[in-house]
Amino acid sequence: MKASGAGGVPVVEIKNLRFTYPGIDGHPPPGSAPLIDEFSLSLAAGERCLLVGSNGAGKTTILKILGGKHMVEPEMVQIFGRSAFHDTALTSSGDLSYLGGEVRHETLLIAGDSEGDNAHLSVPPLPTLRPCGRKINHAGPVSLVLPPRSLDVVPGISPKAPWLTPQGIPPRISVGRCLVRPSYVLRLEWRREVAFAGFEVSIQMDISAEKMINGVSGIEPNRRDELIKVLDIDLSWRMHKASDGQRRRVQICMGLLKPFKVLLLDEITVDLDVLARADLLRYLKKECEERGATIIYATHIFDGLEDWPTHVVYVAHGKLQLALPLEKVKQMSNLSLMRTVESWLRKERDEDRRRRKERKESGLPEFEKPVKGSRVTGDPARIAIQVMNNGWAAGRLNSTVAGEENFFLSSNRVLRQ
Ligand SMILES: Nc1ncnc2c1ncn2[C@@H]1O[C@H](COP(=O)(O)OP(=O)(O)OP(=O)(O)O)[C@@H](O)[C@H]1O
């Protein structure tokens, strides 16, 4: 099934997307079913797509793939005809913006050593990413590997890793008792249970909202002022003392400062009061109508959304179920949008229950057993070749380490001082 924008050139194009969360072994276990499968969608400039589905349906995964956070084959997901994962300029320019929800995937830069510009083809296997005795046992996907001279395209270098600067990385980095000679930088992601602003700056430290917002350079002052007004931000708020909703407003403001062309929103309005949410939705609609921005918004909150989207996309079990213009949805059902979606989800749940009952009655386990350690994206034959070429399939490296220890340095040539 496929949704098409109103005849315009597609800005967002998903073609037969197939994705399974990769793991550290880099190989697909036999029989693993893809999490997202045969998913196609196309959206044009100015369109606002509401992405709906039950918990675990795959909405966040789809948004993150669109945001270039998971590797898929380039032709499967294109933004302005470019692969979001491979073409990092899409996000670094601000053209493509992802604003995540409560549990945010934070970026981690790892320096290591590998030869040449094709560093991304020779990422060392996981064990070599454990220098200094630090254990990496829980992870985010490897989303980007860059040779150091590409470092300036990585947005939001964390101030917690002062050795990483937009100018490049020094020839030697000292970490604890280790001296690392890096020639590539790995960008990993991992889940973190605290709110973060875009730009990888913690928004729970003792810093004013003003400093955070004005600290982003190259922003058009009128746009900044308008966002501060729309989100009703008091610039004197100290972030460590702000309420969840106040912090969330600053996070959203920072995520919208650059005039995005495509915005991916993964439920970010949970902490907002009714007024803030309504004003934000109005602002986003205006961005689409006046600037031709395209927005995909995954949410479970339908308040104020009745006439907001131009399209509604329903995903269940990683598969596209419906992708329709809002008018078509309204023609299909006399109910409100929320009640319509509720009826879809109810039907899906009843189907699931019926299937489980049938399995049980025929002596099978009620729930299908997930294959552990699922691994691969795209066509298995092609992936096999990629794995052979680079010794690395997109993997997840999860970190349970918090605070200062968030930043790992790794190398397959770690020198002792
Ligand atoms: N890092 C991960 N590794 C393996 N599986 C994952 C990972 N993240 C999510 N999943 C699985 O992928 C499926 C889809 O998750 P996803 O977060 O995309 O769903 P969602 O539709 O956004 O759900 P919700 O509405 O609850 O936010 C779930 O079954 C989830 O368990």
The ligand as an ORCA input file, in Angstrom:
! r2SCAN-3c Opt
* xyz 0 1
  N      16.582     -0.934     20.154
  C      15.749     -1.905     19.871
  N      16.183     -3.150     19.651
  C      15.334     -4.156     19.359
  N      14.002     -3.983     19.257
  C      13.528     -2.760     19.469
  C      14.362     -1.659     19.776
  N      13.598     -0.541     19.916
  C      12.342     -0.957     19.710
  N      12.285     -2.273     19.438
  C      11.099     -3.081     19.158
  O      10.550     -2.616     17.952
  C       9.145     -2.637     18.035
  C       8.631     -1.292     17.577
  O       9.058     -0.325     18.513
  P       8.774      1.218     18.280
  O       9.408      1.958     19.406
  O       9.175      1.587     16.899
  O       7.194      1.229     18.394
  P       6.198      2.465     18.498
  O       5.127      2.247     17.492
  O       6.932      3.749     18.423
  O       5.616      2.223     19.946
  P       5.054      3.278     21.043
  O       3.735      3.762     20.547
  O       4.911      2.422     22.249
  O       6.067      4.352     21.211
  C       8.775     -3.012     19.444
  O       8.351     -4.344     19.451
  C      10.034     -2.853     20.208
  O      10.137     -3.808     21.224
*
